[in-house]
Amino acid sequence: MKHPPTATPVTPDMVVRVRADELRRCTRTRQLDRIAAQHHFSTDTEFDCYVDALLVHTGIDYDRLHQIEETRRRTQRQRARLTALGPTVRLWSAATMSRFTLCAHDGRVLWRDEFSDPGSIRTAADAAEASARQAIWLAEHARNYAGVYVARLALVLFRSRGIPCTRLHQTAEAAGLVLEVSTATTGNPAAEQRDAPEAVDWHTSDLTPLLQTGRTPA
């Protein structure tokens, strides 16, 4: 009597070899963990073999990636604590297809100028994003001028549809800012003053009052 052939067990090494391209696209340990769970690599030995195979066949250093994530989480927690105690920069932002306007919390125009790369502005969303990036740059400059390690940027946009907010948050984080984005299509002083003909150079604006304590609305 013939017995059915025994199925070959799926090993971590086999999985990593077959799914190498997919694994290389993973940027978080939780994504790698999900694939391990799909193949029931639940014991310490199996998972260690999976981690070893990742390094050998894909160049992914799981342990180093985990350390980077832990460091990032600690940094974010520390930054959040400092931000809760630190100042806030409140700015209004609006744009046309050719230039941007930024206003302080009190409606005073801080900066109105042409976009430095007009060829990159193809849609209203492009213009709004470019204006928001100028606001982040200005807030970073004010933070540095004040000698503050981290600050909150409460940024009110005239338009937010189509803007990749994740990229804005990443840009702000790199600038030492915790970004809070909201939208105001009415009562936005930047929008109300965006069509004024004259440019306003930010160098002529006093940036010191931009950093405020407290969390009163913009």
C-alpha positions in Angstrom: 0.0 0.0 0.0 1.4 3.3 -1.1 1.4 6.2 1.3 0.8 9.8 0.0 4.1 11.7 -0.3 4.9 13.8 2.8 4.6 17.6 2.1 7.9 19.4 2.2 7.9 21.8 5.1 8.0 25.5 4.3 11.2 26.9 5.8 12.0 30.5 6.5 14.9 30.3 4.0 12.5 29.1 1.3 10.0 31.9 2.0 12.6 34.6 1.9 14.0 33.3 -1.4 10.6 33.2 -3.1 9.4 36.5 -1.7 12.7 38.4 -1.8 11.4 41.2 -4.1 8.3 41.8 -2.0 10.4 41.7 1.2 12.8 44.3 -0.1 9.9 46.7 -0.5 9.1 46.5 3.2 10.2 49.5 5.2 8.8 48.6 8.7 9.4 45.6 10.9 5.7 45.2 11.3 5.5 44.4 7.5 8.2 41.8 7.9 6.4 40.4 10.9 3.2 40.1 8.9 4.9 37.9 6.3 6.4 35.7 9.0 3.0 35.3 10.6 1.5 34.3 7.3 3.8 31.3 7.3 3.4 30.6 11.0 7.0 31.2 12.0 5.9 31.5 15.6 8.7 29.9 17.5 11.9 31.7 18.5 14.0 29.3 16.4 11.8 29.8 13.3 11.8 33.5 13.6 15.6 33.6 14.2 16.0 31.6 11.0 13.7 34.0 9.2 15.8 37.0 10.4 19.0 35.3 9.3 17.5 34.5 5.9 16.4 38.2 5.5 20.0 39.3 6.0 21.6 36.7 3.7 19.1 36.8 0.8 17.8 40.3 0.8 20.3 42.4 2.8 17.6 43.4 5.3 19.0 43.8 8.8 15.9 43.2 10.9 17.6 43.9 14.2 19.1 47.2 13.0 15.7 48.2 11.5 14.1 47.5 14.8 16.7 49.6 16.7 16.1 52.5 14.3 12.4 52.3 14.9 12.8 52.3 18.6 15.2 55.3 18.4 12.6 57.1 16.3 9.8 56.4 18.7 11.9 57.6 21.7 12.8 60.8 19.7 9.2 61.4 18.9 8.1 61.0 22.5 10.8 63.3 23.6 9.9 65.8 20.9 6.2 65.6 21.9 7.1 66.3 25.5 9.2 69.3 24.5 6.6 70.5 22.1 3.9 70.4 24.8 6.0 72.8 26.9 7.3 74.9 24.0 6.1 77.6 21.8 3.7 77.6 18.8 4.1 79.3 15.4 0.8 80.1 13.9 0.7 80.9 10.2 -1.9 81.4 7.5 -1.1 80.2 3.9 -2.7 80.7 0.5 -1.4 80.7 -3.1 -2.2 81.6 -6.6 -0.7 79.7 -9.5 2.3 82.0 -9.5 3.0 83.0 -6.0 2.4 82.4 -2.3 1.2 84.5 0.7 2.0 83.8 4.3 0.4 85.7 7.2 1.1 85.8 11.0 -1.6 84.8 13.4 -2.9 88.4 13.5 -3.3 88.6 9.7 -0.2 90.6 9.1 1.5 89.6 5.8 4.9 88.2 6.5 5.9 87.0 3.0 4.4 87.3 -0.4 6.5 86.3 -3.4 6.7 84.4 -6.7 7.4 80.7 -6.6 11.1 80.0 -7.2 10.3 77.0 -9.5 7.1 78.0 -11.4 7.5 75.1 -13.7 6.7 72.7 -10.9 3.3 74.4 -10.2 0.8 72.6 -12.5 -2.3 72.4 -10.3 -3.8 74.4 -7.5 -2.8 71.6 -5.1 0.8 72.0 -6.3 0.6 75.7 -5.5 -1.0 75.1 -2.1 1.7 72.5 -1.2 4.5 74.8 -2.3 3.1 77.6 -0.2 2.9 75.3 2.8 6.5 74.3 2.4 7.4 78.0 2.4 5.5 78.3 5.7 7.5 75.4 7.1 10.7 77.0 6.1 9.8 80.3 7.6 8.7 78.6 10.9 12.0 76.8 11.0 13.8 80.0 10.6 11.8 81.6 13.4 12.5 78.6 15.6 16.2 78.7 15.0 16.3 82.5 15.5 14.7 82.0 18.9 17.1 79.3 19.8 14.3 76.8 20.4 14.9 73.1 19.9 11.4 72.2 18.7 8.2 74.1 18.2 4.6 73.4 17.0 3.5 74.9 13.7 -0.2 75.5 13.5 -0.6 76.0 9.8 -4.0 77.1 8.3 -4.3 76.5 4.6 -6.8 78.0 2.2 -6.8 74.7 0.3 -5.8 71.2 1.4 -7.5 68.9 -1.1 -4.9 67.0 -3.1 -2.0 67.9 -0.8 0.2 65.0 0.4 0.0 65.9 4.0 2.3 63.0 5.0 5.2 64.6 3.0 4.5 68.0 4.7 4.6 66.3 8.2 7.9 64.7 7.2 9.4 68.0 6.0 8.2 69.7 9.2 9.7 67.0 11.4 13.0 67.4 9.7 12.8 71.1 10.4 12.2 70.6 14.2 8.5 71.3 13.9 5.4 69.4 14.9 2.9 70.2 12.2 -0.8 70.8 12.8 -2.7 71.4 9.6 -6.2 72.9 9.2 -8.2 74.5 6.4 -10.0 77.8 6.3 -11.7 78.8 3.1 -13.3 81.9 4.7 -11.7 84.4 7.1 -8.2 83.4 5.9 -6.1 86.6 5.7 -3.6 85.0 3.4 -6.3 84.3 0.9 -7.8 87.7 1.3 -4.4 89.4 0.6 -2.9 87.0 -2.0 -3.9 89.1 -5.0 -2.3 92.3 -3.7 0.3 93.4 -6.3 3.3 94.2 -4.2 5.7 91.6 -2.9 6.6 91.4 0.8 10.1 90.3 1.7 10.1 88.2 4.9 13.4 89.8 5.9 11.4 93.0 6.6 9.1 91.1 9.0 9.8 90.7 12.7 9.7 87.0 13.3 10.1 87.1 17.1 6.4 87.5 17.9 5.6 84.4 15.8 6.6 82.1 18.7 3.8 82.1 21.2 3.0 80.1 24.3 -0.3 78.5 24.9 -2.7 76.8 22.5 -5.3 79.4 21.7 -6.7 79.0 18.2 -5.1 80.8 15.3 
